[in-house]
Amino acid sequence: MAVGTIVGGVLGTMANRRIPYLLAAAVLLVMIVMQSIAWWRWIRCPRQNAFQTDVDSSTVVRKDST
């Protein structure tokens, strides 16, 4: 966190006062995209695969009469 504030301050002093805010917005945008991709791969896809069952056509389901 300290490096981010120092880099933002230096960039703000050298270039423009809006640069630290644009940098923070860019970091937040990248983190949102990364979290969305992680959710899609790790949570959503396995959940969809859990509901899909592959049944072989040669499999016979038999009910025992007891």
C-alpha positions as CSV (number, residue, x, y, z in Angstrom):
1,M,0.0,0.0,0.0
2,A,2.9,2.4,0.7
3,V,4.4,1.8,-2.7
4,G,1.0,2.6,-4.4
5,T,0.7,5.9,-2.5
6,I,4.3,6.9,-3.2
7,V,4.0,6.1,-6.9
8,G,0.7,7.9,-7.1
9,G,2.1,10.9,-5.4
10,V,5.2,11.0,-7.7
11,L,3.1,10.6,-10.8
12,G,0.7,13.2,-9.6
13,T,3.5,15.7,-9.0
14,M,5.3,14.9,-12.3
15,A,2.4,14.6,-14.7
16,N,-1.1,15.7,-13.6
17,R,-3.0,15.7,-10.3
18,R,-5.6,13.4,-11.8
19,I,-3.1,10.6,-12.5
20,P,-3.4,9.0,-9.0
21,Y,-7.2,8.8,-9.3
22,L,-7.0,7.4,-12.8
23,L,-4.4,4.8,-11.6
24,A,-6.7,3.8,-8.7
25,A,-9.7,3.5,-11.1
26,A,-7.6,1.3,-13.5
27,V,-6.5,-1.0,-10.6
28,L,-10.1,-1.4,-9.5
29,L,-11.2,-2.2,-13.0
30,V,-8.5,-4.8,-13.4
31,M,-9.4,-6.4,-10.1
32,I,-13.1,-6.5,-11.0
33,V,-12.3,-8.2,-14.3
34,M,-9.9,-10.7,-12.5
35,Q,-12.5,-11.6,-9.9
36,S,-15.2,-12.0,-12.5
37,I,-13.0,-14.4,-14.5
38,A,-12.1,-16.3,-11.3
39,W,-15.7,-16.6,-10.3
40,W,-16.7,-17.8,-13.8
41,R,-14.0,-20.5,-13.8
42,W,-13.9,-21.7,-10.2
43,I,-17.5,-21.3,-9.0
44,R,-19.9,-21.2,-12.0
45,C,-18.4,-23.9,-14.3
46,P,-18.0,-26.6,-11.6
47,R,-21.6,-25.9,-10.4
48,Q,-22.9,-26.4,-13.9
49,N,-20.9,-29.5,-14.4
50,A,-22.3,-31.0,-11.2
51,F,-25.8,-30.9,-12.5
52,Q,-24.9,-32.6,-15.8
53,T,-24.8,-36.4,-15.6
54,D,-23.5,-38.6,-18.2
55,V,-25.5,-41.9,-18.4
56,D,-24.2,-44.6,-20.7
57,S,-26.9,-46.1,-22.9
58,S,-25.8,-49.6,-21.8
59,T,-26.5,-48.8,-18.1
60,V,-29.6,-50.4,-16.8
61,V,-31.3,-49.1,-13.7
62,R,-33.0,-51.8,-11.8
63,K,-35.3,-51.6,-8.9
64,D,-35.1,-54.5,-6.5
65,S,-38.4,-55.7,-5.2
66,T,-37.9,-56.4,-1.5
